[in-house]
Amino acid sequence: MIEPNTEDRLEAERIKTEYMKVQERLAIQALVSATKGVLMAEGAILQTWLANQAFKMQNFATSQVPASLEGGLTGGAADAINKTLTEVPEPDLSSPIL
């Protein structure tokens, strides 16, 4: 029976170890890519929801609040608050995931 010499055995072990490292790197890259894809999808869903909430907030501030305050204020104060509230810009709600 022919025994491989020590140098050949060490070289085979080194090649095997390097191959296992490459496999591990590829597995980690695949896991990171999959997780990144899931996070991007969740971020897009969240951004859509935040845009809807920003619209609702602006709508509430520009129409419902002035209507609620209409009977409580009179004269210049009523005009000023009505003007101020109707000019409220839509809030900029950004997804922290993206």
VENURBEL-V661109 format. One line per field, one symbol per residue. ss: DSSP state (h for helix, s for strand, l for the rest). psi: psi as a letter, one per 30 degrees, with the letter a starting at -180 (. if undefined). burial: # if it has 9 or more other ideal C-beta (glycine too) atoms within 8 Angstrom, else .. A space follows every 10 residues. Layout:
# VENURBEL-V661109
ss->???
psi->???
burial->???
This chain:
# VENURBEL-V661109
ss->lllllhhhhh hhhhhhhhhh hhhhhhhhhh hhhhhhhhhh hhhhhhhhhh hhhhhhhhhh hhhhhhhhhl llllhhhhhh hhhhhhllll llllllll
psi->kkkkleeeee eeeeeeeeee eeeeeeeeee eeeeeeeeee eeeeeeeeee eeeeeeeeee efeeeeeefe ffklbeeeee eeeeefgklk ljjkkfe.
burial->........#. .#........ .......... ........## .###.##..# #.###.#### ##..##..## .......#.. ##..#..... ....#...
